[in-house]
């Protein structure tokens, strides 16, 4: 015996190495046959970005921007981040224009590291984006889900409460160290990686100009895009074509269409007066935009207008960018 293999060790060792190589090659060929030929990606132009909107405070006015980063949690333009601020009751429950319609009259913007709020005859107020650590972190409830927010202080809380003429409200800010909400906890068709701060459920909402035009031909009093609060407003496509988009490319950003947006009474708040109608344009949408009966478990009785998208590849988009549908062949 000259080693652990015995006298015939080297020959046996060589045979084993050869057998292993044959097995590895067989597995590789099998995997190649299983995968089949590589699919080719083709881009088909389906529209053009007409406008971009960021809504810093949930239910307050949006900010129209020319260019925005698309992050995994939605649009960003400098310190402006989509729905990273939230109005709450003192018990932590969210306050939106469904409960306080006058929230849509509050303008929110960012300047020099501060969130600036303006509304009606109120004197404008500023809140630092980076809040002092002494400000308490509050536990909040957004559509039945728990999420945190750092309290923005008593002064802005009083400002909002005074303007709304409501029971006491607070303003909170979502910080990067906090745990976001899972989109799939709201709608199961989202992936486990899709996350948001205070939006209803999705990082990005897209609506087309043609869809708005189609709706307005059916309304006595025309609705505005502000009734529907999209992030990306698209032109150069047909009405409701956005419903059919799955994988899309805008700029260097790739997004995946998930579900259509089921609409509620918030769409009936007049964005210019802050008065809630509770009827239009919702009733008209219900007359022709209800889901297929097979999808009632998702949308129930809500009419559909616009489509939610999750972010596959982050990057930058701007007004005028072509919108491409990614076609796999």
C-alpha positions as CSV (number, residue, x, y, z in Angstrom):
1,X,0.0,0.0,0.0
2,X,1.7,3.2,-1.1
3,X,-1.1,5.6,0.0
4,X,-4.7,5.9,0.8
5,X,-5.6,4.6,-2.7
6,X,-3.4,1.5,-2.4
7,X,-1.3,0.3,-5.3
8,X,-4.0,1.0,-7.9
9,X,-4.7,4.4,-6.4
10,X,-3.7,6.8,-9.2
11,X,-5.6,4.8,-11.9
12,X,-8.7,4.7,-9.7
13,X,-8.4,8.4,-8.9
14,X,-8.1,9.3,-12.6
15,X,-11.2,7.2,-13.4
16,X,-13.2,9.1,-10.7
17,X,-12.1,12.5,-12.0
18,X,-13.1,11.4,-15.5
19,X,-16.5,10.2,-14.4
20,X,-17.1,13.5,-12.5
21,X,-16.3,15.5,-15.6
22,X,-18.7,13.5,-17.7
23,X,-21.4,14.0,-15.1
24,X,-20.8,17.8,-15.0
25,X,-20.9,18.0,-18.8
26,X,-24.1,16.1,-18.9
27,X,-25.7,18.4,-16.3
28,X,-24.6,21.5,-18.2
29,X,-26.0,20.1,-21.5
30,X,-29.2,19.2,-19.7
31,X,-29.5,22.7,-18.2
32,X,-28.9,24.3,-21.7
33,X,-31.6,22.1,-23.2
34,X,-34.0,23.0,-20.4
35,X,-33.4,26.7,-20.7
36,X,-33.7,26.6,-24.5
37,X,-32.4,29.4,-26.6
38,X,-32.0,32.8,-24.9
39,X,-34.9,35.2,-25.3
40,X,-34.3,38.4,-27.2
41,X,-35.5,41.7,-25.9
42,X,-37.2,44.1,-28.2
43,X,-38.4,47.7,-27.4
44,X,-41.7,48.9,-28.8
45,X,-42.5,52.6,-28.3
46,X,-45.9,53.1,-26.8
47,X,-45.9,56.7,-25.5
48,X,-44.1,59.8,-24.2
49,X,-43.8,61.2,-20.7
50,X,-46.0,64.4,-20.6
51,X,-45.7,65.3,-16.9
52,X,-44.1,64.0,-13.7
53,X,-45.6,64.5,-10.2
54,X,-44.2,64.0,-6.7
55,X,-46.6,64.2,-3.8
56,X,-44.4,64.9,-0.7
57,X,-47.3,64.8,1.8
58,X,-50.0,62.2,1.4
59,X,-53.2,63.8,0.1
60,X,-51.7,67.2,-0.3
61,X,-51.0,68.9,-3.6
62,X,-48.4,67.4,-5.9
63,X,-45.3,69.1,-7.3
64,X,-44.9,69.0,-11.0
65,X,-41.2,68.3,-11.9
66,X,-39.2,68.1,-15.1
67,X,-36.9,65.3,-14.0
68,X,-37.0,62.7,-11.2
69,X,-35.1,59.8,-9.9
70,X,-37.1,56.6,-9.7
71,X,-36.1,54.7,-6.6
72,X,-37.4,51.3,-5.4
73,X,-39.9,53.3,-3.2
74,X,-41.1,55.8,-5.8
75,X,-40.1,59.2,-7.4
76,X,-37.6,61.5,-5.9
77,X,-36.5,65.0,-6.8
78,X,-33.9,66.3,-4.4
79,X,-35.5,66.3,-0.9
80,X,-38.9,65.8,-2.5
81,X,-39.8,62.2,-2.0
82,X,-43.2,60.7,-3.0
83,X,-45.5,60.4,0.1
84,X,-42.7,60.4,2.6
85,X,-44.7,62.7,4.9
86,X,-48.1,61.8,6.5
87,X,-50.8,63.6,8.5
88,X,-52.0,61.5,11.4
89,X,-54.4,61.7,14.3
90,X,-52.9,61.7,17.7
91,X,-53.6,58.0,17.9
92,X,-51.4,57.4,14.8
93,X,-54.2,56.7,12.3
94,X,-53.5,58.3,8.9
95,X,-55.5,61.3,7.8
96,X,-56.2,61.6,4.0
97,X,-58.5,63.7,1.8
98,X,-61.1,61.0,2.3
99,X,-61.6,62.2,5.8
100,X,-60.3,65.8,5.5
101,X,-60.9,67.0,1.9
102,X,-59.2,70.3,2.5
103,X,-55.8,68.6,2.6
104,X,-55.7,68.8,-1.2
105,X,-55.4,72.6,-0.8
106,X,-52.1,72.3,1.1
107,X,-49.1,72.9,-1.2
108,X,-45.9,71.1,-0.2
109,X,-42.4,71.8,-1.6
110,X,-38.8,71.6,-0.4
111,X,-36.2,74.4,-0.2
112,X,-32.8,74.5,1.4
113,X,-33.3,71.3,3.4
114,X,-36.8,72.2,4.6
115,X,-40.4,71.1,3.7
116,X,-42.4,74.2,3.0
117,X,-46.2,74.1,3.5
118,X,-48.6,76.7,2.2
119,X,-52.4,76.9,2.3
120,X,-55.0,79.6,1.8
121,X,-54.5,82.6,4.1
122,X,-52.2,80.7,6.4
123,X,-48.7,82.0,6.9
124,X,-46.4,79.4,5.2
125,X,-44.4,77.2,7.5
126,X,-41.2,75.2,7.2
127,X,-40.0,72.0,8.8
128,X,-36.5,70.6,8.5
129,X,-36.3,67.5,6.3
130,X,-33.7,66.0,8.8
131,X,-35.5,66.2,12.1
132,X,-33.8,66.4,15.5
133,X,-33.4,63.0,17.1
134,X,-35.2,64.3,20.2
135,X,-38.4,64.3,18.1
136,X,-40.3,61.2,19.0
137,X,-40.9,58.3,16.6
138,X,-44.6,57.6,16.3
139,X,-46.3,54.3,15.5
140,X,-48.7,54.9,12.6
141,X,-51.5,53.0,10.9
142,X,-51.8,53.2,7.1
143,X,-54.7,51.1,5.6
144,X,-54.5,48.8,8.6
145,X,-50.7,48.3,8.4
146,X,-48.1,49.5,11.0
147,X,-45.4,51.9,10.0
148,X,-43.3,54.5,11.8
149,X,-42.8,58.2,11.3
150,X,-40.8,60.8,13.1
151,X,-42.9,63.6,14.6
152,X,-42.3,66.9,12.9
153,X,-43.2,69.0,16.0
154,X,-46.0,70.9,17.7
155,X,-45.8,74.1,15.5
156,X,-46.6,72.3,12.2
157,X,-49.2,70.1,14.0
158,X,-51.0,73.2,15.2
159,X,-50.7,74.7,11.7
160,X,-52.4,71.7,10.0
161,X,-55.1,71.4,12.7
162,X,-55.9,75.1,12.4
163,X,-56.2,75.0,8.6
164,X,-58.3,71.9,8.6
165,X,-60.4,73.1,11.6
166,X,-60.3,69.5,12.7
167,X,-59.5,67.4,15.8
168,X,-55.8,67.5,16.5
169,X,-53.4,66.3,13.8
170,X,-49.7,65.6,13.7
171,X,-47.2,65.5,10.7
172,X,-44.7,62.6,10.6
173,X,-41.8,61.9,8.2
174,X,-40.6,58.5,7.1
175,X,-36.8,58.1,7.5
176,X,-34.5,55.7,5.6
177,X,-33.7,53.7,8.7
178,X,-37.4,52.9,9.2
179,X,-39.1,49.7,7.9
180,X,-41.3,50.3,4.8
181,X,-44.6,48.7,4.2
182,X,-44.8,45.7,1.9
183,X,-47.0,46.3,-1.2
184,X,-48.1,42.7,-1.2
185,X,-49.7,43.2,2.2
186,X,-52.2,45.5,0.4
187,X,-52.5,43.6,-2.9
188,X,-51.1,40.0,-3.1
189,X,-50.1,40.4,-6.7
190,X,-47.1,42.6,-5.8
191,X,-43.7,40.9,-5.1
192,X,-42.2,40.6,-1.7
193,X,-39.5,43.1,-2.7
194,X,-42.0,45.8,-3.6
195,X,-42.1,48.4,-0.8
196,X,-43.6,51.8,0.0
197,X,-43.6,54.4,2.7
198,X,-47.1,56.1,2.9
199,X,-48.5,55.6,-0.7
200,X,-51.6,53.4,-0.8
201,X,-49.7,50.3,-2.1
202,X,-47.4,51.0,-5.1
203,X,-44.2,53.0,-5.8
204,X,-45.5,54.4,-9.2
205,X,-48.9,55.1,-10.7
206,X,-49.2,55.8,-14.5
207,X,-52.1,57.3,-16.3
208,X,-52.4,58.3,-19.9
209,X,-53.7,61.6,-21.3
210,X,-56.0,59.6,-23.7
211,X,-57.6,57.9,-20.7
212,X,-58.3,61.3,-19.1
213,X,-59.7,62.6,-22.4
214,X,-62.0,59.5,-22.8
215,X,-63.4,60.1,-19.3
216,X,-63.9,63.8,-19.8
217,X,-66.0,63.1,-23.0
218,X,-68.5,61.4,-20.6
219,X,-68.6,64.0,-17.8
220,X,-70.7,67.2,-17.6
221,X,-68.0,68.9,-15.6
222,X,-64.5,67.9,-16.7
223,X,-62.1,66.2,-14.2
224,X,-58.5,67.2,-13.8
225,X,-55.5,64.9,-13.7
226,X,-55.1,66.2,-10.1
227,X,-58.3,64.2,-9.2
228,X,-56.3,61.0,-9.9
229,X,-52.8,61.8,-8.6
230,X,-50.5,59.8,-10.9
231,X,-46.7,60.0,-10.8
232,X,-46.2,59.6,-14.5
233,X,-48.7,61.2,-17.0
234,X,-48.2,59.7,-20.5
235,X,-49.2,60.9,-24.0
236,X,-49.0,59.5,-27.5
237,X,-51.0,56.3,-26.7
238,X,-54.6,55.2,-26.9
239,X,-57.1,55.3,-24.0
240,X,-56.5,52.8,-21.3
241,X,-53.6,51.3,-23.3
242,X,-51.5,51.6,-20.1
243,X,-53.7,48.8,-18.6
244,X,-51.9,46.4,-21.0
245,X,-48.3,47.4,-20.3
246,X,-46.3,44.8,-18.3
247,X,-42.6,45.4,-18.6
248,X,-41.7,49.0,-19.6
249,X,-38.6,51.2,-20.0
250,X,-38.5,55.0,-19.5
251,X,-35.1,56.6,-19.6
252,X,-32.9,54.0,-17.9
253,X,-35.7,52.9,-15.6
254,X,-37.4,49.5,-15.9
255,X,-40.8,49.0,-14.3
256,X,-43.2,46.1,-14.0
257,X,-47.0,46.6,-14.3
258,X,-48.7,44.9,-11.5
259,X,-52.4,45.8,-11.2
260,X,-54.8,48.6,-12.2
261,X,-55.7,51.2,-9.7
262,X,-59.1,50.7,-8.1
263,X,-60.7,54.1,-7.4
264,X,-62.4,55.5,-4.3
265,X,-64.2,58.7,-3.2
266,X,-60.9,60.6,-3.0
267,X,-61.3,61.1,-6.8
268,X,-64.4,63.2,-6.0
269,X,-62.5,65.8,-4.0
270,X,-62.3,69.0,-6.1
271,X,-58.6,69.8,-6.2
272,X,-59.3,73.6,-6.5
273,X,-61.9,73.9,-3.7
274,X,-61.3,71.0,-1.3
275,X,-65.0,70.1,-1.5
276,X,-65.9,66.4,-1.7
277,X,-68.7,65.5,-4.1
278,X,-68.9,61.8,-3.4
279,X,-70.3,61.3,-6.9
280,X,-68.3,62.4,-9.9
281,X,-66.1,61.3,-11.6
282,X,-66.5,58.1,-9.6
283,X,-70.1,57.3,-10.7
284,X,-69.2,57.8,-14.4
285,X,-66.2,55.5,-14.0
286,X,-68.4,52.9,-12.4
287,X,-70.6,52.9,-15.5
288,X,-67.9,51.7,-17.8
289,X,-64.7,50.9,-16.0
290,X,-65.5,48.0,-13.7
291,X,-63.3,45.0,-13.7
292,X,-63.9,41.6,-15.3
293,X,-66.0,39.4,-12.9
294,X,-63.0,37.0,-12.6
295,X,-61.0,39.9,-10.9
296,X,-63.6,40.9,-8.4
297,X,-61.6,39.4,-5.6
298,X,-58.9,42.0,-6.4
299,X,-60.9,45.2,-7.2
300,X,-64.4,44.4,-5.7
301,X,-66.7,47.2,-6.8
302,X,-64.0,49.9,-7.5
303,X,-63.7,51.2,-11.0
304,X,-60.3,51.1,-12.6
305,X,-58.3,54.1,-13.7
306,X,-54.5,54.1,-14.1
307,X,-52.0,51.3,-13.5
308,X,-49.6,50.6,-10.7
309,X,-46.0,49.8,-11.4
310,X,-43.2,48.3,-9.3
311,X,-39.5,49.3,-10.0
312,X,-37.2,46.7,-11.5
313,X,-34.3,49.0,-12.3
314,X,-33.7,52.4,-10.8
315,X,-32.5,55.5,-12.7
316,X,-33.7,58.9,-13.9
317,X,-36.7,59.9,-16.1
318,X,-37.7,63.2,-17.5
319,X,-40.5,64.9,-19.3
320,X,-40.3,64.1,-23.0
321,X,-38.8,60.6,-22.5
322,X,-40.2,57.9,-24.8
323,X,-42.1,55.1,-23.1
324,X,-41.1,51.6,-24.4
325,X,-42.9,48.4,-23.9
326,X,-40.3,45.6,-23.4
327,X,-41.3,42.6,-25.6
328,X,-39.6,39.3,-25.1
329,X,-39.2,37.1,-28.1
